[in-house]
Amino acid sequence: MDQGQGMFLGYILERVQEDKVEEAKGLFFESFQKLSAGHFTQEDMIRLVPKAMALLKPECIEEVMAIMNQFAAGLNQ
């Protein structure tokens, strides 16, 4: 995991429901591994978003969704 991924993970984990932290770590570690290997696709992002949103504190969903949408837009470039 690079520094940017670590910062992003920290940001996400602060907004995850307390009992879902380990699940979120696993979800994002898997995604970061694919990203680092150059195998993370738009399809992966489509599968990641609903899983990630289900782990978040309700009051943080909109904020995190906006950031993930920005990231997804970058995948298309």
LINLINHU-V293921 format. One record per residue. N is the residue number from 0. RES is the residue in one letter. PHI is phi as a letter, one per 20 degrees, with the letter a starting at -180 (none if undefined). Layout:
n=(N,N)
res=(RES,RES)
phi=(PHI,PHI)
//
This chain:
n=(0,1,2,3,4,5,6,7,8,9,10,11,12,13,14,15,16,17,18,19,20,21,22,23,24,25,26,27,28,29,30,31,32,33,34,35,36,37,38,39,40,41,42,43,44,45,46,47,48,49,50,51,52,53,54,55,56,57,58,59,60,61,62,63,64,65,66,67,68,69,70,71,72,73,74,75,76)
res=(M,D,Q,G,Q,G,M,F,L,G,Y,I,L,E,R,V,Q,E,D,K,V,E,E,A,K,G,L,F,F,E,S,F,Q,K,L,S,A,G,H,F,T,Q,E,D,M,I,R,L,V,P,K,A,M,A,L,L,K,P,E,C,I,E,E,V,M,A,I,M,N,Q,F,A,A,G,L,N,Q)
phi=(none,e,f,f,f,f,f,f,f,g,g,f,f,f,d,e,g,g,e,d,f,f,f,f,g,f,f,f,g,f,f,f,f,f,f,f,e,m,d,e,d,g,f,f,f,f,f,f,g,f,f,f,f,f,e,e,f,g,f,d,g,f,f,f,g,f,f,f,f,f,f,f,f,f,f,e,e)
//
